[in-house]
Amino acid sequence: MIDVAANTTLAILAGGEGSRMGQPKALLSIAGMPILQYLLQSIRWPGPTMLVTSPTRQSPPGADAFDAEVIDSVSGFGPLCGIRTALQNARTESIVVMPVDMPAIGFEPLRWLVEQLHQSPAFIAAMLRSRDEIQPLPAAFRKSALPLIDNRLAAADYSLRALADAPQIQILSTPDSWPDEIWTNLNFPTDLTRFEQSISARFSK
């Protein structure tokens, strides 16, 4: 069986301003290490890894652990622009994308997402639905999704969630076995504190 994960690029979006956090989220630390390093060690992705940053936030701590860092041509247009940058630069035909601020996502959910897309050649991307709500990220994309994304950006439609309405996008209901903590999102300093406390509690048992 083809190892689809090994032939898919993991792209982490890390170009946001992080206004609610008080600093760019790519500068955060978890368990005493840069968040980017933490993510790579936690996920242990077997394929290529790519960091997507913005023109004013290049080379954050931990960036050198990625196989490549690519930079959006402009800032402030959200994750859809970052996904386009990743697709344009990926050497693989598919990518799986996650944001820097969702540290509870591990390898298995990402692999499952990639495998579902691989098994459905009629679709150009796969997005997730959890509890009847579209979760914009993580998501998996083929390079053939580029024209759709370019059209949305040209029309100034930057909503990643709205992309799920396109008929070429596969919408997958998340397995019941996935824990709720997968959707942990570090928006505020208190979110980071709680996540680090959960890590400490897990390892102290």
MDTraj code that builds the backbone (N, CA, C; nanometers):
import mdtraj as md
import numpy as np

residues = "MET ILE ASP VAL ALA ALA ASN THR THR LEU ALA ILE LEU ALA GLY GLY GLU GLY SER ARG MET GLY GLN PRO LYS ALA LEU LEU SER ILE ALA GLY MET PRO ILE LEU GLN TYR LEU LEU GLN SER ILE ARG TRP PRO GLY PRO THR MET LEU VAL THR SER PRO THR ARG GLN SER PRO PRO GLY ALA ASP ALA PHE ASP ALA GLU VAL ILE ASP SER VAL SER GLY PHE GLY PRO LEU CYS GLY ILE ARG THR ALA LEU GLN ASN ALA ARG THR GLU SER ILE VAL VAL MET PRO VAL ASP MET PRO ALA ILE GLY PHE GLU PRO LEU ARG TRP LEU VAL GLU GLN LEU HIS GLN SER PRO ALA PHE ILE ALA ALA MET LEU ARG SER ARG ASP GLU ILE GLN PRO LEU PRO ALA ALA PHE ARG LYS SER ALA LEU PRO LEU ILE ASP ASN ARG LEU ALA ALA ALA ASP TYR SER LEU ARG ALA LEU ALA ASP ALA PRO GLN ILE GLN ILE LEU SER THR PRO ASP SER TRP PRO ASP GLU ILE TRP THR ASN LEU ASN PHE PRO THR ASP LEU THR ARG PHE GLU GLN SER ILE SER ALA ARG PHE SER LYS".split()
xyz = np.array([
    [0.0846, -0.1205, 0.0000],
    [0.0000, 0.0000, 0.0000],
    [0.0878, 0.1252, 0.0000],
    [0.0542, 0.2232, -0.0817],
    [0.1301, 0.3475, -0.0881],
    [0.1127, 0.4245, 0.0429],
    [0.2241, 0.4710, 0.0973],
    [0.2185, 0.5537, 0.2171],
    [0.1857, 0.6957, 0.1724],
    [0.0580, 0.7302, 0.1755],
    [0.0168, 0.8606, 0.1229],
    [0.0698, 0.9756, 0.2081],
    [0.0894, 0.9522, 0.3368],
    [0.1432, 1.0578, 0.4220],
    [0.2859, 1.0926, 0.3815],
    [0.3649, 0.9908, 0.3484],
    [0.5040, 1.0151, 0.3103],
    [0.5141, 1.0901, 0.1776],
    [0.4074, 1.0875, 0.0988],
    [0.4061, 1.1548, -0.0305],
    [0.3168, 1.2788, -0.0300],
    [0.2903, 1.3305, 0.0886],
    [0.2096, 1.4517, 0.1058],
    [0.2873, 1.5504, 0.1915],
    [0.2840, 1.6765, 0.1540],
    [0.3532, 1.7801, 0.2302],
    [0.2666, 1.8293, 0.3455],
    [0.3236, 1.8320, 0.4639],
    [0.2580, 1.8964, 0.5780],
    [0.2945, 2.0437, 0.5761],
    [0.1942, 2.1305, 0.5618],
    [0.2161, 2.2745, 0.5594],
    [0.1554, 2.3370, 0.6846],
    [0.2364, 2.4085, 0.7597],
    [0.1892, 2.4768, 0.8804],
    [0.1856, 2.6263, 0.8536],
    [0.0674, 2.6855, 0.8720],
    [0.0481, 2.8287, 0.8473],
    [0.0863, 2.9074, 0.9725],
    [0.1823, 2.9969, 0.9579],
    [0.2340, 3.0675, 1.0750],
    [0.2628, 3.2137, 1.0442],
    [0.1769, 3.2768, 0.9654],
    [0.2023, 3.4150, 0.9279],
    [0.1109, 3.5163, 0.9926],
    [0.0252, 3.4702, 1.0857],
    [-0.0740, 3.5600, 1.1445],
    [-0.0161, 3.6571, 1.2461],
    [-0.0931, 3.7610, 1.2711],
    [-0.0495, 3.8670, 1.3630],
    [-0.0645, 3.8265, 1.5083],
    [-0.1676, 3.7457, 1.5406],
    [-0.1887, 3.7032, 1.6789],
    [-0.2293, 3.8184, 1.7699],
    [-0.3186, 3.9048, 1.7230],
    [-0.3547, 4.0242, 1.8004],
    [-0.4184, 3.9883, 1.9349],
    [-0.5035, 3.8866, 1.9376],
    [-0.5675, 3.8487, 2.0643],
    [-0.4689, 3.7822, 2.1597],
    [-0.3671, 3.7149, 2.1039],
    [-0.2654, 3.6514, 2.1870],
    [-0.1666, 3.7542, 2.2413],
    [-0.1556, 3.8689, 2.1731],
    [-0.0619, 3.9705, 2.2165],
    [0.0732, 3.9616, 2.1490],
    [0.0910, 3.8616, 2.0630],
    [0.2141, 3.8446, 1.9868],
    [0.1877, 3.7443, 1.8753],
    [0.2683, 3.7454, 1.7701],
    [0.2505, 3.6437, 1.6662],
    [0.2603, 3.5033, 1.7255],
    [0.1677, 3.4159, 1.6875],
    [0.1627, 3.2839, 1.7499],
    [0.2838, 3.1970, 1.7153],
    [0.3502, 3.2286, 1.6056],
    [0.4710, 3.1531, 1.5710],
    [0.5837, 3.1783, 1.6698],
    [0.5699, 3.2798, 1.7562],
    [0.6723, 3.3101, 1.8553],
    [0.6441, 3.2448, 1.9904],
    [0.5312, 3.1749, 2.0024],
    [0.4967, 3.1107, 2.1289],
    [0.5898, 2.9938, 2.1587],
    [0.5942, 2.9577, 2.2855],
    [0.6671, 2.8378, 2.3297],
    [0.5707, 2.7464, 2.4025],
    [0.5928, 2.6168, 2.3882],
    [0.5151, 2.5153, 2.4593],
    [0.6137, 2.4165, 2.5210],
    [0.5958, 2.3899, 2.6484],
    [0.6820, 2.2947, 2.7191],
    [0.8294, 2.3317, 2.7039],
    [0.8574, 2.4623, 2.7033],
    [0.9938, 2.5084, 2.7002],
    [1.0607, 2.5064, 2.5650],
    [0.9841, 2.4827, 2.4581],
    [1.0436, 2.4830, 2.3245],
    [0.9575, 2.5663, 2.2306],
    [1.0166, 2.6182, 2.1225],
    [0.9361, 2.6944, 2.0261],
    [0.8170, 2.6117, 1.9785],
    [0.7040, 2.6783, 1.9596],
    [0.5829, 2.6057, 1.9220],
    [0.6009, 2.5280, 1.7918],
    [0.6778, 2.5811, 1.6987],
    [0.6991, 2.5099, 1.5725],
    [0.7756, 2.3799, 1.5947],
    [0.8748, 2.3858, 1.6802],
    [0.9495, 2.2639, 1.7133],
    [0.8591, 2.1648, 1.7847],
    [0.7751, 2.2155, 1.8758],
    [0.6817, 2.1285, 1.9473],
    [0.5885, 2.0562, 1.8502],
    [0.5351, 2.1303, 1.7537],
    [0.4428, 2.0693, 1.6578],
    [0.5108, 1.9582, 1.5776],
    [0.6305, 1.9852, 1.5278],
    [0.6987, 1.8839, 1.4474],
    [0.7312, 1.7607, 1.5301],
    [0.7726, 1.7789, 1.6545],
    [0.8033, 1.6641, 1.7391],
    [0.6776, 1.5869, 1.7756],
    [0.5669, 1.6578, 1.7929],
    [0.4414, 1.5927, 1.8298],
    [0.3813, 1.5153, 1.7132],
    [0.3881, 1.5727, 1.5935],
    [0.3243, 1.5115, 1.4765],
    [0.4124, 1.4049, 1.4129],
    [0.5420, 1.4312, 1.4028],
    [0.6366, 1.3374, 1.3403],
    [0.5892, 1.2968, 1.2002],
    [0.5669, 1.3961, 1.1176],
    [0.5170, 1.3723, 0.9826],
    [0.6245, 1.3039, 0.8981],
    [0.5902, 1.1943, 0.8271],
    [0.6909, 1.1198, 0.7514],
    [0.7264, 1.1809, 0.6162],
    [0.6444, 1.2741, 0.5670],
    [0.6698, 1.3359, 0.4374],
    [0.7356, 1.4712, 0.4522],
    [0.7433, 1.5479, 0.3435],
    [0.8026, 1.6813, 0.3480],
    [0.7252, 1.7741, 0.4415],
    [0.7962, 1.8667, 0.5031],
    [0.7330, 1.9657, 0.5909],
    [0.7627, 2.1052, 0.5383],
    [0.6634, 2.1920, 0.5485],
    [0.6742, 2.3272, 0.4947],
    [0.6151, 2.4261, 0.5939],
    [0.6867, 2.5344, 0.6173],
    [0.6384, 2.6431, 0.7011],
    [0.5984, 2.7580, 0.6107],
    [0.4769, 2.8102, 0.6309],
    [0.4278, 2.9232, 0.5517],
    [0.4224, 3.0457, 0.6424],
    [0.5022, 3.1477, 0.6087],
    [0.5065, 3.2696, 0.6881],
    [0.4688, 3.3898, 0.6013],
    [0.4678, 3.5069, 0.6629],
    [0.4323, 3.6288, 0.5906],
    [0.5574, 3.7146, 0.5713],
    [0.5507, 3.8151, 0.4839],
    [0.6702, 3.8957, 0.4542],
    [0.7335, 3.9621, 0.5755],
    [0.6552, 3.9932, 0.6776],
    [0.7098, 4.0616, 0.7948],
    [0.7385, 3.9672, 0.9108],
    [0.7131, 3.8369, 0.8928],
    [0.7311, 3.7424, 1.0038],
    [0.8071, 3.6173, 0.9584],
    [0.9149, 3.6413, 0.8898],
    [0.9941, 3.5309, 0.8381],
    [1.0817, 3.4692, 0.9481],
    [1.1149, 3.3417, 0.9282],
    [1.2131, 3.2705, 1.0108],
    [1.1872, 3.2818, 1.1606],
    [1.0674, 3.2457, 1.2087],
    [1.0438, 3.2440, 1.3529],
    [1.1232, 3.1305, 1.4175],
    [1.1359, 3.1282, 1.5498],
    [1.2089, 3.0212, 1.6170],
    [1.1547, 2.8830, 1.5783],
    [1.2432, 2.7924, 1.5414],
    [1.2028, 2.6587, 1.4998],
    [1.1840, 2.6433, 1.3507],
    [1.1925, 2.7522, 1.2748],
    [1.1702, 2.7452, 1.1303],
    [1.2723, 2.6559, 1.0613],
    [1.3943, 2.6521, 1.1146],
    [1.4991, 2.5740, 1.0485],
    [1.4787, 2.4240, 1.0610],
    [1.3798, 2.3814, 1.1407],
    [1.3502, 2.2379, 1.1526],
    [1.2636, 2.1873, 1.0373],
    [1.2094, 2.2797, 0.9574],
    [1.1249, 2.2409, 0.8439],
    [1.2116, 2.2157, 0.7209],
    [1.1588, 2.1358, 0.6301],
    [1.2294, 2.1131, 0.5041],
    [1.2339, 2.2385, 0.4195],
    [1.1306, 2.3240, 0.4330],
    [1.1268, 2.4476, 0.3554],
    [1.0424, 2.5508, 0.4282],
    [1.0794, 2.6773, 0.4113],
    [0.9955, 2.7889, 0.4542],
    [0.9590, 2.8682, 0.3301],
    [0.8303, 2.8951, 0.3129],
    [0.7844, 2.9752, 0.1995],
    [0.7093, 3.0948, 0.2551],
    [0.7084, 3.2027, 0.1795],
    [0.6581, 3.3303, 0.2301],
    [0.5470, 3.3813, 0.1399],
    [0.4338, 3.4173, 0.2012],
    [0.3244, 3.4766, 0.1252],
    [0.3734, 3.6021, 0.0528],
    [0.3189, 3.6277, -0.0643],
    [0.3592, 3.7458, -0.1398],
    [0.3078, 3.8739, -0.0759],
    [0.1954, 3.8634, -0.0030],
    [0.1380, 3.9785, 0.0671],
    [0.0904, 3.9334, 0.2040],
    [0.0716, 4.0292, 0.2932],
    [0.0239, 3.9994, 0.4281],
    [-0.1230, 4.0352, 0.4436],
    [-0.1882, 3.9718, 0.5413],
    [-0.3210, 4.0152, 0.5821],
    [-0.4379, 3.9575, 0.5073],
    [-0.4150, 3.8521, 0.4242],
    [-0.5257, 3.7956, 0.3481],
    [-0.5695, 3.6584, 0.3996],
    [-0.5214, 3.6207, 0.5170],
    [-0.5724, 3.5032, 0.5829],
    [-0.5175, 3.3714, 0.5327],
    [-0.5713, 3.2613, 0.5876],
    [-0.5184, 3.1280, 0.5573],
    [-0.5346, 3.0851, 0.4121],
    [-0.6359, 3.1357, 0.3421],
    [-0.6546, 3.0951, 0.2028],
    [-0.5336, 3.1345, 0.1189],
    [-0.4787, 3.2514, 0.1464],
    [-0.3586, 3.2956, 0.0761],
    [-0.2400, 3.2061, 0.1121],
    [-0.2321, 3.1671, 0.2388],
    [-0.1250, 3.0775, 0.2812],
    [-0.1341, 2.9420, 0.2157],
    [-0.2550, 2.8920, 0.1975],
    [-0.2742, 2.7630, 0.1310],
    [-0.2297, 2.7721, -0.0144],
    [-0.2638, 2.8828, -0.0804],
    [-0.2183, 2.8997, -0.2184],
    [-0.0651, 2.8996, -0.2245],
    [-0.0004, 2.9711, -0.1332],
    [0.1457, 2.9744, -0.1310],
    [0.2032, 2.8353, -0.1119],
    [0.1423, 2.7574, -0.0225],
    [0.1900, 2.6210, 0.0016],
    [0.1739, 2.5340, -0.1221],
    [0.0587, 2.5422, -0.1874],
    [0.0348, 2.4617, -0.3073],
    [0.1299, 2.5005, -0.4203],
    [0.1559, 2.6292, -0.4335],
    [0.2449, 2.6751, -0.5397],
    [0.3874, 2.6247, -0.5211],
    [0.4271, 2.6030, -0.3963],
    [0.5662, 2.5663, -0.3679],
    [0.5868, 2.4196, -0.3341],
    [0.4791, 2.3456, -0.3096],
    [0.4939, 2.2048, -0.2728],
    [0.5467, 2.1230, -0.3893],
    [0.6330, 2.0285, -0.3587],
    [0.6852, 1.9376, -0.4606],
    [0.6020, 1.8105, -0.4714],
    [0.5078, 1.7948, -0.3797],
    [0.4162, 1.6817, -0.3843],
    [0.2848, 1.7271, -0.4469],
    [0.2049, 1.6314, -0.4921],
    [0.0783, 1.6648, -0.5580],
    [-0.0327, 1.6979, -0.4596],
    [-0.0094, 1.6720, -0.3316],
    [-0.1102, 1.7049, -0.2311],
    [-0.0416, 1.7595, -0.1068],
    [-0.1173, 1.8381, -0.0314],
    [-0.0682, 1.8915, 0.0954],
    [-0.1764, 1.8739, 0.2007],
    [-0.1353, 1.8679, 0.3263],
    [-0.2289, 1.8750, 0.4380],
    [-0.1881, 1.9967, 0.5195],
    [-0.2857, 2.0811, 0.5498],
    [-0.2595, 2.2128, 0.6071],
    [-0.3169, 2.2225, 0.7469],
    [-0.2397, 2.2792, 0.8379],
    [-0.2881, 2.3075, 0.9722],
    [-0.2311, 2.4414, 1.0174],
    [-0.2981, 2.5081, 1.1111],
    [-0.2467, 2.6350, 1.1613],
    [-0.1506, 2.6121, 1.2780],
    [-0.0675, 2.7103, 1.3034],
    [0.0303, 2.6978, 1.4104],
    [-0.0355, 2.6946, 1.5479],
    [-0.1586, 2.7419, 1.5586],
    [-0.2211, 2.7570, 1.6901],
    [-0.3135, 2.6419, 1.7296],
    [-0.2992, 2.5249, 1.6671],
    [-0.3786, 2.4075, 1.7051],
    [-0.2833, 2.2944, 1.7444],
    [-0.2209, 2.3045, 1.8622],
    [-0.1130, 2.2124, 1.8991],
    [-0.1571, 2.0730, 1.9402],
    [-0.2871, 2.0484, 1.9527],
    [-0.3328, 1.9162, 1.9951],
    [-0.3561, 1.8220, 1.8779],
    [-0.3399, 1.8709, 1.7565],
    [-0.3550, 1.7837, 1.6397],
    [-0.2307, 1.6968, 1.6276],
    [-0.2504, 1.5677, 1.6254],
    [-0.1380, 1.4761, 1.6109],
    [-0.1319, 1.4159, 1.4719],
    [-0.0486, 1.3156, 1.4595],
    [-0.0263, 1.2539, 1.3292],
    [-0.1507, 1.1836, 1.2758],
    [-0.2198, 1.1074, 1.3590],
    [-0.3278, 1.0213, 1.3098],
    [-0.4408, 1.0974, 1.2429],
    [-0.4936, 1.2059, 1.3000],
    [-0.5995, 1.2796, 1.2286],
    [-0.5538, 1.3340, 1.0939],
    [-0.4299, 1.3812, 1.0870],
    [-0.3788, 1.4334, 0.9604],
    [-0.3639, 1.3222, 0.8578],
    [-0.3134, 1.2085, 0.9009],
    [-0.2992, 1.0957, 0.8082],
    [-0.4357, 1.0501, 0.7587],
    [-0.5322, 1.0408, 0.8480],
    [-0.6677, 0.9980, 0.8101],
    [-0.7251, 1.0929, 0.7053],
    [-0.7068, 1.2210, 0.7254],
    [-0.7584, 1.3214, 0.6326],
    [-0.6954, 1.3047, 0.4940],
    [-0.5654, 1.2851, 0.4901],
    [-0.4949, 1.2662, 0.3633],
    [-0.5406, 1.1382, 0.2943],
    [-0.5585, 1.0323, 0.3707],
    [-0.6018, 0.9058, 0.3115],
    [-0.7413, 0.9170, 0.2519],
    [-0.8304, 0.9911, 0.3184],
    [-0.9655, 1.0072, 0.2648],
    [-0.9620, 1.0810, 0.1313],
    [-0.8792, 1.1835, 0.1215],
    [-0.8679, 1.2551, -0.0052],
    [-0.8071, 1.1655, -0.1128],
    [-0.7070, 1.0896, -0.0759],
    [-0.6399, 1.0002, -0.1708],
    [-0.7378, 0.8973, -0.2270],
    [-0.8327, 0.8552, -0.1457],
    [-0.9292, 0.7542, -0.1880],
    [-1.0462, 0.8137, -0.2660],
    [-1.0469, 0.9451, -0.2815],
    [-1.1590, 1.0120, -0.3496],
    [-1.1047, 1.1026, -0.4604],
    [-1.0617, 1.0456, -0.5714],
    [-0.9953, 1.1244, -0.6764],
    [-1.0841, 1.2291, -0.7429],
    [-1.2157, 1.2205, -0.7252],
    [-1.3047, 1.3187, -0.7873],
    [-1.2995, 1.4542, -0.7173],
    [-1.2427, 1.4589, -0.5970],
    [-1.2401, 1.5829, -0.5194],
    [-1.1015, 1.6469, -0.5234],
    [-1.0984, 1.7799, -0.5150],
    [-0.9716, 1.8519, -0.5162],
    [-0.9240, 1.8876, -0.3759],
    [-1.0101, 1.8675, -0.2768],
    [-0.9727, 1.8982, -0.1387],
    [-1.0668, 1.8250, -0.0447],
    [-1.0237, 1.8108, 0.0794],
    [-1.1064, 1.7490, 0.1828],
    [-1.1042, 1.8382, 0.3060],
    [-1.2243, 1.8694, 0.3560],
    [-1.2387, 1.9494, 0.4768],
    [-1.3236, 1.8709, 0.5761],
    [-1.3210, 1.9156, 0.7012],
    [-1.3826, 1.8395, 0.8089],
    [-1.5080, 1.9075, 0.8635],
    [-1.6027, 1.8215, 0.9040],
    [-1.7199, 1.8673, 0.9773],
    [-1.7210, 1.7969, 1.1120],
    [-1.7321, 1.8760, 1.2183],
    [-1.7400, 1.8189, 1.3525],
    [-1.8597, 1.8795, 1.4232],
    [-1.9470, 1.7930, 1.4738],
    [-2.0683, 1.8395, 1.5418],
    [-2.1469, 1.9361, 1.4552],
    [-2.1668, 1.8985, 1.3303],
    [-2.2460, 1.9746, 1.2334],
    [-2.1882, 2.1123, 1.2030],
    [-2.0609, 2.1320, 1.2305],
    [-1.9963, 2.2600, 1.2013],
    [-1.8707, 2.2358, 1.1191],
    [-1.8559, 2.3138, 1.0127],
    [-1.7361, 2.3028, 0.9305],
    [-1.6160, 2.3540, 1.0092],
    [-1.5098, 2.2742, 1.0115],
    [-1.3843, 2.3153, 1.0725],
    [-1.2883, 2.3529, 0.9591],
    [-1.2545, 2.4798, 0.9430],
    [-1.1740, 2.5212, 0.8277],
    [-1.0400, 2.4494, 0.8172],
    [-0.9766, 2.4248, 0.9302],
    [-0.8486, 2.3553, 0.9328],
    [-0.8459, 2.2577, 1.0492],
    [-0.7732, 2.1469, 1.0299],
    [-0.6882, 2.1102, 0.9161],
    [-0.7715, 2.0731, 0.7929],
    [-0.7048, 2.0761, 0.6788],
    [-0.7680, 2.0382, 0.5524],
    [-0.6596, 1.9868, 0.4589],
    [-0.7005, 1.9080, 0.3612],
    [-0.6064, 1.8521, 0.2638],
    [-0.6435, 1.9010, 0.1242],
    [-0.5436, 1.9304, 0.0428],
    [-0.5659, 1.9872, -0.0901],
    [-0.4770, 1.9196, -0.1936],
    [-0.5323, 1.9020, -0.3125],
    [-0.4506, 1.8652, -0.4281],
    [-0.4060, 1.9934, -0.4980],
    [-0.3007, 1.9836, -0.5781],
    [-0.2576, 2.0999, -0.6556],
    [-0.3669, 2.1480, -0.7515],
    [-0.4556, 2.0581, -0.7891],
    [-0.5655, 2.0966, -0.8786],
    [-0.6647, 2.1918, -0.8122],
    [-0.6481, 2.2181, -0.6818],
    [-0.7340, 2.3150, -0.6132],
    [-0.6894, 2.4582, -0.6372],
    [-0.5726, 2.4775, -0.6944],
    [-0.5187, 2.6130, -0.7127],
    [-0.6106, 2.7063, -0.7924],
    [-0.6679, 2.6628, -0.9060],
    [-0.7555, 2.7553, -0.9795],
    [-0.8750, 2.8040, -0.8978],
    [-0.9356, 2.7153, -0.8202],
    [-1.0488, 2.7558, -0.7366],
    [-1.0044, 2.8583, -0.6331],
    [-0.8916, 2.8333, -0.5692],
    [-0.8416, 2.9267, -0.4679],
    [-0.8048, 3.0607, -0.5311],
    [-0.7408, 3.0572, -0.6475],
    [-0.7064, 3.1818, -0.7170],
    [-0.8311, 3.2634, -0.7497],
    [-0.9356, 3.1951, -0.7936],
    [-1.0608, 3.2646, -0.8265],
    [-1.1221, 3.3296, -0.7034],
    [-1.1188, 3.2588, -0.5910],
    [-1.1747, 3.3156, -0.4682],
    [-1.0956, 3.4383, -0.4239],
    [-0.9639, 3.4286, -0.4305],
    [-0.8809, 3.5418, -0.3897],
    [-0.8998, 3.6605, -0.4836],
    [-0.9116, 3.6333, -0.6138],
    [-0.9328, 3.7414, -0.7109],
    [-1.0655, 3.8129, -0.6869],
    [-1.1633, 3.7377, -0.6341],
    [-1.2944, 3.7955, -0.6039],
    [-1.3006, 3.8544, -0.4633],
    [-1.1855, 3.8597, -0.3960],
    [-1.1761, 3.9113, -0.2591],
    [-1.2642, 3.8319, -0.1632],
    [-1.2795, 3.7020, -0.1908],
    [-1.3533, 3.6119, -0.1023],
    [-1.2490, 3.5300, -0.0275],
    [-1.2141, 3.5747, 0.0930],
    [-1.1035, 3.5150, 0.1660],
    [-1.1474, 3.4101, 0.2682],
    [-1.2758, 3.3790, 0.2713],
    [-1.3287, 3.2867, 0.3714],
    [-1.2923, 3.1420, 0.3387],
    [-1.2167, 3.0800, 0.4271],
    [-1.1829, 2.9386, 0.4092],
    [-1.3041, 2.8511, 0.4373],
    [-1.3852, 2.8904, 0.5352],
    [-1.5052, 2.8125, 0.5666],
    [-1.6020, 2.8106, 0.4483],
    [-1.6129, 2.9214, 0.3758],
    [-1.7029, 2.9279, 0.2606],
    [-1.6552, 2.8395, 0.1470],
    [-1.5268, 2.8066, 0.1449],
    [-1.4736, 2.7188, 0.0422],
    [-1.5404, 2.5816, 0.0467],
    [-1.5894, 2.5445, 0.1637],
    [-1.6536, 2.4143, 0.1800],
    [-1.7814, 2.4017, 0.0973],
    [-1.8367, 2.5134, 0.0520],
    [-1.9591, 2.5089, -0.0284],
    [-1.9326, 2.4673, -0.1727],
    [-1.8078, 2.4702, -0.2147],
    [-1.7756, 2.4333, -0.3527],
    [-1.7974, 2.2838, -0.3743],
    [-1.8612, 2.2444, -0.4838],
    [-1.8915, 2.1015, -0.5046],
    [-1.7682, 2.0142, -0.5208],
    [-1.6530, 2.0748, -0.5529],
    [-1.5304, 1.9949, -0.5698],
    [-1.4641, 1.9614, -0.4367],
    [-1.5198, 2.0143, -0.3272],
    [-1.4602, 1.9948, -0.1952],
    [-1.5322, 1.8817, -0.1228],
    [-1.4579, 1.7846, -0.0782],
    [-1.5139, 1.6728, -0.0020],
    [-1.5277, 1.7132, 0.1452],
    [-1.6466, 1.6944, 0.2003],
    [-1.6702, 1.7252, 0.3411],
    [-1.6816, 1.5942, 0.4187],
    [-1.5946, 1.5772, 0.5171],
    [-1.5856, 1.4534, 0.5928],
    [-1.6292, 1.4762, 0.7367],
    [-1.7162, 1.3898, 0.7851],
    [-1.7525, 1.3943, 0.9269],
    [-1.6415, 1.3286, 1.0073],
    [-1.6000, 1.3925, 1.1135],
    [-1.4895, 1.3386, 1.1917],
    [-1.5314, 1.2109, 1.2639],
    [-1.4416, 1.1144, 1.2758],
    [-1.4727, 0.9905, 1.3478],
    [-1.5085, 1.0182, 1.4940],
    [-1.5975, 0.9372, 1.5478],
    [-1.6393, 0.9538, 1.6873],
    [-1.5232, 0.9355, 1.7844],
    [-1.4210, 0.8641, 1.7407],
    [-1.3080, 0.8345, 1.8292],
    [-1.2155, 0.9547, 1.8508],
    [-1.2330, 1.0599, 1.7707],
    [-1.1453, 1.1757, 1.7869],
    [-1.1817, 1.2525, 1.9135],
    [-1.0846, 1.2814, 1.9991],
    [-1.1149, 1.3565, 2.1219],
    [-1.1422, 1.5031, 2.0923],
    [-1.2203, 1.5659, 2.1772],
    [-1.2536, 1.7070, 2.1586],
    [-1.1301, 1.7975, 2.1645],
    [-1.0269, 1.7522, 2.2352],
    [-0.9085, 1.8382, 2.2521],
    [-0.8371, 1.8673, 2.1201],
    [-0.8668, 1.7886, 2.0170],
    [-0.8073, 1.8148, 1.8862],
    [-0.8338, 1.9580, 1.8422],
    [-0.9493, 2.0118, 1.8802],
    [-0.9888, 2.1445, 1.8345],
    [-0.9384, 2.2559, 1.9250],
    [-0.8474, 2.2238, 2.0158],
    [-0.7849, 2.3267, 2.0986],
    [-0.7236, 2.4346, 2.0100],
    [-0.7579, 2.5589, 2.0382],
    [-0.7084, 2.6704, 1.9584],
    [-0.6497, 2.7754, 2.0523],
    [-0.5253, 2.8135, 2.0275],
    [-0.4567, 2.9092, 2.1142],
    [-0.4843, 3.0513, 2.0668],
    [-0.5963, 3.1062, 2.1114],
    [-0.6327, 3.2419, 2.0732],
    [-0.5864, 3.3453, 2.1745],
    [-0.5893, 3.3078, 2.3024],
    [-0.5565, 3.3996, 2.4102],
    [-0.4480, 3.3392, 2.4999],
    [-0.3758, 3.4209, 2.5753],
    [-0.2747, 3.3666, 2.6665],
    [-0.3300, 3.2611, 2.7614],
    [-0.4557, 3.2768, 2.8045],
    [-0.5147, 3.1770, 2.8945],
    [-0.5291, 3.0411, 2.8256],
    [-0.5514, 3.0405, 2.6948],
    [-0.5596, 2.9142, 2.6216],
    [-0.4256, 2.8417, 2.6256],
    [-0.3183, 2.9158, 2.6095],
    [-0.1845, 2.8563, 2.6148],
    [-0.1559, 2.8010, 2.7535],
    [-0.1934, 2.8757, 2.8568],
    [-0.1718, 2.8291, 2.9938],
    [-0.2455, 2.6989, 3.0196],
    [-0.3723, 2.6923, 2.9785],
    [-0.4506, 2.5697, 2.9992],
    [-0.3905, 2.4519, 2.9235],
    [-0.3438, 2.4764, 2.8007],
    [-0.2870, 2.3670, 2.7235],
    [-0.1595, 2.3151, 2.7884],
    [-0.0749, 2.4047, 2.8357],
    [0.0478, 2.3603, 2.9013],
    [0.0168, 2.2871, 3.0313],
    [-0.0868, 2.3298, 3.1004],
    [-0.1281, 2.2592, 3.2220],
    [-0.1774, 2.1190, 3.1902],
    [-0.2479, 2.1048, 3.0791],
    [-0.2970, 1.9722, 3.0397],
    [-0.1808, 1.8801, 3.0048],
    [-0.0759, 1.9344, 2.9433],
    [0.0420, 1.8545, 2.9126],
    [0.1104, 1.8078, 3.0404],
    [0.1256, 1.8995, 3.1345],
    [0.1882, 1.8652, 3.2622],
    [0.1100, 1.7583, 3.3348],
    [-0.0227, 1.7719, 3.3355],
    [-0.1070, 1.6734, 3.4042],
    [-0.0961, 1.5367, 3.3381],
    [-0.0856, 1.5358, 3.2043],
    [-0.0761, 1.4092, 3.1320],
    [0.0521, 1.3342, 3.1660],
    [0.1611, 1.4071, 3.1757],
    [0.2905, 1.3426, 3.1994],
    [0.3165, 1.3160, 3.3467],
    [0.2365, 1.3753, 3.4338],
    [0.2558, 1.3515, 3.5773],
    [0.1816, 1.2281, 3.6261],
    [0.0976, 1.1708, 3.5395],
    [0.0209, 1.0515, 3.5801],
    [0.1093, 0.9275, 3.5787],
])
top = md.Topology()
chain = top.add_chain()
for i, resn in enumerate(residues, 1):
    res = top.add_residue(resn, chain, resSeq=i)
    for name in ("N", "CA", "C"):
        top.add_atom(name, md.element.get_by_symbol(name[0]), res)
traj = md.Trajectory(xyz[None], top)
